[in-house]
Amino acid sequence: MSLVRLTIKGISYSHTQNGAYALILNEVDGERKLPIVIGAFEAQAIAIAIEEDLKPPRPLTHDLFKTFCDRFDIVVKQVIIHKLVDGVFFSSIICERDGIEEIIDARTSDAISLALRFDAPIFTYQNILDKAGIYLREQEEADAKEDDYDEDDDNFDADDDTNEELSDVIDEFLNIAPAEKGNEFADYSLQELNDMLELAVLNEDYEKAARLRDELSKRNL
């Protein structure tokens, strides 16, 4: 079976169900996305690895594992999502030490967290992508909006549409009824948002910190 390389497109959280997140993986040489449902702690571990400006005051479990591997010359070469059973993805971490390769079974969220920290590629098999891969509507939406796009409008941001689409994916994936999506930080000033961001990092609530940082980035456009 042929392997297909994946990249991380983003993490989406459900606006209607607390603790529900989806990690969206993107097919490198195609348009399909692979949504993987993960928990809040798993989403936090992945978000920290993605967001370089989020530095935990103490090493998290995956960071500690990375340091341990570095000290003992263990390298994570790649991660393979190799099986899908009843909606659950199974993954393997391919490691190497002193020229000897080992395959370690792992939860997909843990495997991807480590892949990010080791800058290792992520793969899945073609048949898994055929079975669970989806197409987002962002290209169709972009085509529909093309006539309305003004090149001089600095407020146009395709990433906003992508984020909304990712949020829709997780709600649909978990069979959650659509709900009106509001901005949880709309009523806060920039100073309040910065204070909340600092507090979230101190409390190691990195998922909230990432959302706060996104809100600040949008306001600074």
C-alpha positions in Angstrom: 0.0 0.0 0.0 1.3 3.4 -0.9 2.0 6.1 1.7 0.6 9.6 1.5 2.3 12.4 3.3 0.2 14.7 5.5 0.7 18.2 7.0 -1.1 19.8 9.8 -3.7 22.3 8.6 -5.1 23.3 12.0 -6.9 22.4 15.2 -10.6 23.2 15.4 -12.7 23.3 18.6 -16.4 22.8 18.7 -18.4 25.9 19.6 -21.2 23.7 20.9 -19.5 20.9 22.8 -16.9 21.5 25.5 -13.7 19.5 25.2 -14.3 18.4 21.6 -11.5 19.2 19.1 -10.5 18.0 15.7 -7.0 17.9 14.3 -7.1 18.5 10.6 -4.4 16.9 8.5 -3.9 17.9 4.9 -2.9 15.7 2.0 0.4 17.2 0.7 -0.2 16.4 -3.0 -4.0 16.7 -3.0 -7.0 18.5 -1.6 -8.3 15.9 0.9 -8.3 16.5 4.7 -8.2 13.9 7.4 -10.1 15.0 10.6 -9.0 13.2 13.8 -11.0 13.8 17.0 -8.8 14.6 20.0 -9.3 15.8 23.5 -8.4 19.1 25.1 -5.0 18.0 26.6 -4.0 16.5 23.3 -5.0 19.6 21.4 -3.0 21.7 23.9 0.1 19.5 23.4 -0.1 19.9 19.6 -0.9 23.6 19.7 2.2 24.3 21.8 4.4 22.5 19.2 2.8 24.5 16.4 2.8 27.9 18.0 6.5 28.9 18.5 5.6 31.9 20.6 3.9 29.7 23.3 6.6 28.7 25.7 5.5 26.7 28.8 7.3 27.6 32.0 7.9 23.9 32.6 8.4 21.1 30.1 5.3 19.2 29.2 5.3 15.4 28.7 6.2 15.5 25.0 8.9 18.1 25.5 10.4 15.9 28.3 10.3 12.9 25.9 12.0 14.9 23.2 14.8 15.9 25.7 15.2 12.3 26.8 15.5 11.1 23.2 18.1 13.8 22.4 20.2 12.8 25.4 20.2 9.2 24.4 20.6 9.8 20.6 17.1 8.5 19.7 15.6 10.0 16.6 12.0 9.9 15.5 12.2 9.4 11.8 8.5 9.4 10.8 5.0 8.8 12.0 2.6 6.5 10.2 -1.2 6.5 10.7 -1.6 2.9 9.7 -5.1 1.7 10.8 -8.6 3.0 11.2 -11.1 0.9 13.2 -14.5 2.1 14.3 -13.5 5.7 13.9 -10.3 5.3 15.9 -6.9 5.9 14.2 -3.9 3.8 15.1 -0.4 5.1 14.6 3.2 4.0 14.8 6.4 6.0 15.6 9.4 5.0 13.6 12.5 5.6 15.7 16.2 5.0 15.2 19.2 4.7 17.5 22.7 3.6 16.6 21.5 2.6 13.2 18.8 0.2 14.6 15.2 1.0 13.7 12.3 0.4 16.1 8.5 0.7 15.6 6.5 1.9 18.6 2.7 1.8 18.8 1.2 5.1 19.9 -2.0 7.1 20.1 -2.2 9.3 17.0 -2.3 12.5 19.0 0.9 11.5 20.9 2.6 10.4 17.7 1.8 13.7 16.0 2.9 15.8 19.0 6.3 14.0 18.9 6.5 14.3 15.1 6.2 18.1 15.4 8.9 18.3 18.0 11.3 16.1 16.0 10.3 17.8 12.7 9.5 14.3 11.4 7.1 13.7 8.5 3.6 12.3 9.0 2.2 9.7 6.7 -1.0 7.6 6.2 -1.9 4.9 3.8 -3.9 5.6 0.6 -6.8 3.3 1.7 -7.2 5.2 5.0 -7.4 8.5 3.2 -9.9 7.1 0.7 -12.0 5.9 3.6 -11.8 8.9 6.0 -10.6 11.8 3.9 -12.9 14.7 3.2 -13.0 17.8 1.0 -13.5 21.2 2.7 -15.6 23.8 0.8 -13.0 26.6 1.1 -12.0 26.4 -2.6 -15.7 26.7 -3.7 -16.2 29.5 -1.2 -13.1 31.3 -2.5 -14.3 31.0 -6.1 -17.7 32.4 -5.1 -16.2 35.4 -3.3 -13.7 36.1 -6.1 -16.0 38.7 -7.7 -16.5 40.5 -4.3 -12.8 40.6 -3.4 -11.3 44.1 -3.6 -7.5 44.0 -3.8 -7.4 47.2 -1.9 -9.4 45.8 1.0 -6.9 44.9 3.7 -9.6 43.3 5.8 -10.0 40.3 3.5 -8.6 37.2 5.2 -9.0 33.8 3.6 -7.8 32.2 6.9 -11.0 33.3 8.6 -13.1 31.3 6.2 -10.8 28.3 6.7 -11.1 28.5 10.5 -14.9 28.6 10.2 -14.8 25.6 7.9 -12.6 23.7 10.3 -15.1 24.4 13.1 -17.9 23.1 10.9 -16.0 19.9 10.3 -15.7 19.0 13.9 -19.4 19.7 14.6 -20.4 17.6 11.6 -17.9 14.9 12.5 -19.3 14.5 16.0 -22.9 14.8 14.8 -23.4 18.1 16.7 -26.2 20.3 15.6 -25.0 23.6 14.1 -25.2 26.6 16.4 -24.7 30.3 16.0 -21.0 31.0 16.5 -20.0 34.1 18.4 -16.7 35.7 19.3 -16.0 34.9 22.9 -13.5 37.8 23.2 -15.5 40.4 21.3 -16.2 42.6 24.4 -12.6 42.7 25.7 -10.1 45.5 25.0 -6.6 44.9 23.7 -5.1 45.5 27.1 -7.6 43.0 28.7 -6.8 40.4 26.0 -3.0 40.8 26.6 -3.6 40.4 30.3 -5.7 37.3 29.7 -3.0 35.9 27.4 -0.3 36.3 30.0 -2.5 34.7 32.6 -3.4 31.8 30.3 0.3 31.0 29.7 1.1 31.2 33.4 -1.8 28.8 34.1 -0.5 26.5 31.2 -3.9 26.9 29.4 -2.2 26.9 26.0 -5.3 26.2 24.0 -7.0 29.3 25.4 -3.7 31.2 24.9 -3.7 30.3 21.2 -7.3 31.6 20.8 -6.4 34.8 22.5 -3.3 35.2 20.3 -5.5 34.7 17.2 -7.9 37.3 18.4 -5.1 39.8 19.0 -3.6 39.0 15.6 -7.0 39.7 13.9 -7.3 43.1 15.6 -3.8 44.1 14.7 -4.4 43.6 11.0 
